[in-house]
Amino acid sequence: MIVRLILILGCSASGYAIAYHSYDPWWTRIIGLLLGLLIALCVIQIEQAIRKVSLRVILAAWWG
């Protein structure tokens, strides 16, 4: 849970910082923050989906 919170905060802060260093209007910073949040939530969803798949299926897909 703490790792997910750090991921959400890090991605959101990164999105904000990337938008902050451009010389665009103030609302682009909010969009950067929201895109970072969206990316973090997508990564968490993918991680939860992968946890439901057995290791045997993952290895068969990798080498098969």
Legacy VTK file of the C-alpha trace (Angstrom):
# vtk DataFile Version 3.0
C-alpha trace
ASCII
DATASET POLYDATA
POINTS 64 float
0.000 0.000 0.000
2.815 2.399 0.851
4.644 1.545 -2.383
1.501 2.309 -4.392
1.099 5.631 -2.611
4.719 6.505 -3.383
4.149 5.532 -7.020
1.058 7.753 -7.244
2.809 10.696 -5.622
5.952 10.254 -7.721
4.119 10.016 -11.045
1.870 12.945 -10.199
4.819 15.082 -9.115
6.753 14.104 -12.239
3.856 15.059 -14.497
3.525 18.389 -12.727
7.272 19.061 -12.888
7.485 18.258 -16.588
4.609 20.631 -17.328
6.020 23.250 -14.942
9.266 23.551 -16.873
7.460 24.355 -20.092
6.387 27.938 -20.690
2.734 27.173 -21.199
-0.269 28.473 -19.218
-0.875 27.403 -15.617
-3.532 24.831 -16.520
-0.978 22.646 -18.315
0.551 21.915 -14.914
-2.788 20.560 -13.727
-3.061 18.424 -16.862
0.467 17.100 -16.242
-0.463 16.260 -12.663
-3.616 14.449 -13.769
-1.806 12.532 -16.529
0.818 11.408 -14.025
-1.955 10.259 -11.702
-3.668 8.403 -14.540
-0.446 6.633 -15.521
0.168 5.570 -11.911
-3.355 4.176 -11.602
-2.947 2.250 -14.883
0.324 0.745 -13.662
-1.357 -0.337 -10.419
-4.212 -1.967 -12.358
-1.748 -3.840 -14.595
0.199 -4.993 -11.540
-2.975 -6.341 -9.922
-3.945 -8.173 -13.123
-0.507 -9.775 -13.389
-0.708 -10.986 -9.783
-3.842 -12.990 -10.657
-2.025 -14.955 -13.396
-0.044 -17.996 -12.332
3.703 -18.130 -12.851
3.320 -21.190 -15.082
1.137 -19.223 -17.525
3.561 -16.299 -17.542
6.549 -18.550 -18.228
4.682 -20.477 -20.948
3.834 -17.217 -22.675
7.419 -16.026 -22.357
9.058 -19.139 -23.853
6.226 -20.526 -25.870
LINES 1 65
64 0 1 2 3 4 5 6 7 8 9 10 11 12 13 14 15 16 17 18 19 20 21 22 23 24 25 26 27 28 29 30 31 32 33 34 35 36 37 38 39 40 41 42 43 44 45 46 47 48 49 50 51 52 53 54 55 56 57 58 59 60 61 62 63
